[in-house]
Amino acid sequence: MSGPGRSLQNLATDGDGFKPRDTIAAVSTAPGKAAIAVIRISGPAACACLTTIAGAVPEPRRAVFRAFRNPRDGSLLDRGLALWFPGPASATGEDLAELHVHGGRAVTAAVLDAALSVAGVRLAEPGEFTRRAFVAGRMDLAEAEGLADLLAAETEAQRRQALLQSEGALSAVVERWRERLVAAMALIEAGIDFSDEEDVTHAARAEARREVEALAGDIAGAIADRRAERMREGFQVAILGRPNAGKSSLLNALAQREVAIVTEAAGTTRDVLEVHLDLDGIPVTVADTAGLRDASDLAEQEGVRRAEARAAAADLVLWLDDAASPAEPPPLEAVRIWRIANKIDLADATGAVDHRISVRTGEGLATLVATLAEAGREALGAGEDVGLTRARHRDAARAVHDQLAGALAGWDATPDELLAEQLRAAATELGRITGRIGVEDVLGAIFSSFCIGK
């Protein structure tokens, strides 16, 4: 990759405490007891650090079994594998060393402390290894965000989507958009070069316009398709109903654990409780809410208000009824509602319902779960479609679309030189998605979301 981050190296080192010339070290594996822990060291002092602790630098990209010693007194800390990745052919683009040690807390802490005792080595900040990879041009910003999503993925669909983005799928889409804009610019500039040949100029402008109109349509479609962005948050489901309809019991049944307190007393649930579920690979967030009724208690009134607000923002509302005494759900505009008759083990459900269940016996729950997973898949996709995954991407794409729409609106009256400049500005704006331009204000926020050591 011709690193988009390289042009940002200066801005990435100023003003926010990020110092690529430092050498950083951190534990890159999860904290706690494990068979193996990995300590990464990146920067100009990585070679000296590896030599000091492991005795010598092994051949590049070859794991060598070594004794790791404390630089202060030479005492043995552990025995494990040492690896050496000289820059720029490393994950960070810098000299990079890895120490693979036994994964106990004491061992890991001792070896990391030994690394930090070497002159010029400091503890890495959250996301700093990945940020250095971006600055070195090893990945662009969209790929880095995909890596962050991959680390946070909880379901198979989220994993597939994040992996696609981390491997450059979104970046490739943006690059194709840019290439189409460049092609349209070339047609306009051809008209400038052949301004004395009116037929050439007219044909070139007409072809460029068709390309820009098609591109504007494609970008508008990408902006309107929010499935990829919503995949990161999950399909939002709210359980609504009157007190004692069994909402909390349904939440516990879906989660397969005791999440909510269940009692016979009406109004037990006051706040919104939610669980994140993996339903056949689809991320689904289910929220239990306060029972809807005319409440006199101030706390319960607030619970009812929050329940109604959560329902209005949901992708799907499960209106849970007692099968023996059904009630009409509240009016919720633009929200999909399924009517669920509960307690069918005690009474036959009457009226039009979407599902009949008994939370107590489990009857009908498997069908409800399968249908929820399918509804989530329809709303979010399966994680295999490339799309804009963040509000930042959408804002940049919307700015590009607005520029193209403005160019098209004044197409016939705009001189070739100004039209070409408008298209050039739109092509430049696309660089905000991959980090080619103007991302200094978001770098800290993006990389601080990573764990230390990544």
TANORPE-V106856 format. One record per backbone hydrogen bond with DSSP energy under -0.5 kcal/mol. CO is the residue of the C=O (numbers start at 1). NH is the residue of the N-H. Records with the same first field share a line. If there is no record, write none. Layout:
# TANORPE-V106856
CO = NH  NH
This chain:
# TANORPE-V106856
1 = 3
3 = 6  7
5 = 8
6 = 9
8 = 12
9 = 13
10 = 13  14
11 = 14
19 = 22
22 = 24
23 = 122
24 = 42
25 = 124
26 = 28  40
34 = 103
35 = 103
37 = 101
38 = 28  29  40
39 = 99
40 = 26
41 = 97
42 = 24
43 = 46
45 = 49
46 = 50
47 = 51
48 = 52
49 = 53
50 = 54
51 = 55
53 = 69
56 = 58
59 = 62
64 = 82
66 = 80
67 = 69
68 = 77  78
70 = 74
75 = 70
78 = 68
80 = 66
81 = 100
82 = 64
83 = 98
84 = 61
85 = 96
86 = 89
88 = 90
95 = 43
96 = 85
97 = 41
98 = 83  100
99 = 39  101
100 = 81
101 = 37
103 = 34
104 = 108
105 = 109
106 = 110
107 = 111
108 = 112
109 = 113
110 = 114
111 = 115
112 = 116
113 = 117
115 = 118
118 = 121
120 = 23
122 = 25
125 = 128
127 = 131
128 = 132
129 = 133
130 = 134
131 = 135
132 = 136
133 = 138  139
134 = 137
140 = 144
141 = 145
142 = 146
143 = 147
144 = 148
145 = 149
146 = 150
147 = 151
148 = 152
149 = 153
155 = 159
156 = 160
157 = 161
158 = 162
159 = 163
160 = 164
161 = 165
162 = 166
163 = 167
164 = 169
165 = 168
168 = 172
169 = 173
170 = 174
171 = 175
172 = 176
173 = 177
174 = 178
175 = 179
176 = 180
177 = 181
178 = 182
179 = 183
180 = 184
181 = 185
182 = 186
183 = 187
184 = 188
185 = 189
186 = 190
187 = 191
188 = 192
189 = 193
190 = 194
192 = 195
194 = 197
196 = 198
197 = 200  201
198 = 202
199 = 203
200 = 204
201 = 205
202 = 206
203 = 207
204 = 208
205 = 209
206 = 210
207 = 211
208 = 212
209 = 213
210 = 214
211 = 215
212 = 216
213 = 217
214 = 218
215 = 219
216 = 220
217 = 221
218 = 222
219 = 223
220 = 224
221 = 225
224 = 226
226 = 230
227 = 231
228 = 232
229 = 232  233
230 = 234
235 = 237  285
236 = 315  316
237 = 287
238 = 240  318
239 = 289
240 = 320
241 = 292
242 = 245
246 = 250
247 = 251
248 = 252
249 = 253
250 = 254
251 = 255
252 = 256  257
257 = 259
261 = 263
265 = 268
268 = 270
271 = 273
273 = 288
275 = 277  286
277 = 279  284
278 = 280
279 = 282
281 = 157
282 = 279
283 = 235
284 = 277  286
285 = 237
286 = 275
287 = 239
288 = 273
291 = 293
293 = 295
297 = 301
298 = 302
299 = 303
300 = 304
301 = 305
302 = 306
303 = 290  307
304 = 308
305 = 309
306 = 310
307 = 311
308 = 312
309 = 313
310 = 314
311 = 314
315 = 336
316 = 238
317 = 319  338
318 = 240  320
319 = 321  340
320 = 242
321 = 323  342
322 = 325
323 = 350
332 = 335
336 = 317
338 = 319  340
339 = 341  354  355
340 = 321  342
341 = 357
342 = 323
343 = 346  347
351 = 353
355 = 341
357 = 344
358 = 362
362 = 365  366
363 = 358
364 = 368
365 = 369
366 = 370
367 = 371
368 = 372
369 = 373
370 = 374
371 = 375
372 = 376
373 = 377
374 = 378
375 = 379
376 = 380
377 = 381
387 = 389
388 = 229
390 = 394
391 = 395
392 = 396
393 = 397
394 = 398
395 = 399
396 = 400
397 = 401
398 = 402
399 = 403
400 = 404
401 = 405
402 = 406
403 = 407
404 = 408
405 = 409
406 = 410
408 = 411
410 = 414
411 = 414
415 = 419
416 = 420
417 = 421
418 = 422
419 = 423
420 = 424
421 = 425
422 = 426
423 = 427
424 = 428
425 = 429
426 = 430
427 = 431
428 = 431
429 = 432
430 = 433  434
431 = 435  436  437
434 = 141
439 = 442  443
442 = 446
443 = 447
444 = 448
446 = 449
447 = 450
451 = 127  454
